[in-house]
Amino acid sequence: QVQLVESGGGLVQAGGSLRLSCAASGIIFRINDMRWCRQAPGKQRELVATISSGGETNYADSVKGRFTISRDNAKNTVYLEMNSLKPEDTAVYYCNAPRIGSSYYTHSLWGQGTQVTVSS
């Protein structure tokens, strides 16, 4: 099966931490760039963090210094460590492999999402 499965979401108080995991199957994980995105109710989906196949990371300004994206190629898993959580971080968090396949046919793969709720 070609899929991404997120886990680790939940309810946490402001200032707390969560670690999200995304397990990939059916793709050559090590050569793929990976992303975490999120979507809050009534808002557009936004990019949170990116990690390249070589391990280079990039973050949205809103989470920089608080979130850390990482990957374990041996486990086909990408992680998002979230610290100092704020109520505005409340959203459904999605794992994304933006460019899978060959140069002849490439498409984006998304997970089902995991809910993160931060209370004040």
C-alpha positions in Angstrom: 0.0 0.0 0.0 1.2 3.5 -0.8 0.2 5.6 2.2 1.2 8.0 5.0 -0.2 7.5 8.5 0.1 10.2 11.1 -0.2 9.7 14.8 0.6 11.4 18.1 -2.0 14.2 18.1 -4.1 15.0 21.1 -5.2 17.6 23.6 -2.5 19.6 25.4 -2.4 22.8 27.5 -0.6 25.9 26.3 3.1 25.6 26.8 3.1 21.9 26.5 4.6 19.6 23.9 3.6 16.9 21.5 5.5 14.7 19.1 3.8 13.7 15.8 4.9 10.7 13.7 4.2 9.9 10.1 4.9 6.4 8.9 5.4 5.9 5.2 4.9 2.8 3.1 4.9 1.9 -0.5 7.4 4.7 -1.5 11.2 4.9 -1.6 11.2 7.0 1.5 14.9 8.0 1.6 14.8 9.9 -1.7 11.7 11.9 -0.9 11.3 15.3 0.5 8.7 15.3 3.3 6.5 18.0 4.7 4.2 18.7 7.6 1.2 20.9 6.9 -1.8 22.0 9.1 -5.3 23.2 8.6 -7.3 25.0 11.3 -11.2 25.2 11.1 -12.2 27.8 8.5 -8.6 28.5 7.4 -6.5 27.4 4.5 -4.0 24.6 4.8 -0.5 26.0 5.5 3.0 24.6 5.3 4.5 24.1 8.7 7.9 22.4 8.1 9.9 20.7 5.3 12.8 18.2 5.4 14.7 17.3 2.3 16.0 13.9 1.4 19.4 15.2 2.5 18.1 16.4 5.9 17.8 20.1 5.2 15.0 21.7 7.2 12.7 24.7 6.7 10.0 26.1 8.9 7.1 28.6 8.8 7.9 31.7 10.7 5.0 31.0 13.1 6.7 27.8 14.4 10.4 28.6 14.0 12.2 27.9 17.2 9.4 25.9 18.7 8.9 23.0 16.2 11.5 20.5 14.9 11.1 18.3 11.9 13.3 15.2 11.6 13.3 11.9 9.8 14.5 8.3 10.3 15.0 6.7 7.0 15.6 3.3 8.5 12.0 3.4 10.0 10.5 5.2 7.0 9.2 7.8 9.4 9.1 11.6 9.7 8.5 13.4 13.0 7.4 16.8 14.1 8.4 17.7 17.7 6.2 20.6 18.9 7.2 22.6 22.0 5.8 25.7 23.7 2.5 25.0 22.0 0.0 27.9 21.7 -3.8 27.8 21.2 -3.2 29.1 17.6 -1.3 25.9 16.9 -4.7 24.0 17.1 -5.3 22.3 13.7 -5.3 19.0 11.9 -1.8 18.2 11.0 -1.0 16.4 7.8 2.1 14.6 6.6 2.9 15.1 2.9 5.3 13.6 0.3 5.0 16.3 -2.4 6.7 14.5 -5.3 6.5 10.8 -5.5 6.9 8.7 -8.6 9.2 9.0 -11.6 9.9 12.0 -13.9 7.3 10.6 -16.2 4.5 10.7 -13.6 4.8 12.5 -10.2 2.1 13.3 -7.7 1.6 14.3 -4.1 0.8 11.9 -1.3 -1.1 12.9 1.9 -1.8 11.3 5.2 -5.2 11.3 6.8 -4.3 13.9 9.4 -4.1 13.9 13.2 -5.8 16.5 15.4 -3.8 18.7 17.7 -5.8 20.8 20.2 -4.0 23.3 22.5 -6.1 24.8 25.3 -5.4 28.1 27.0 
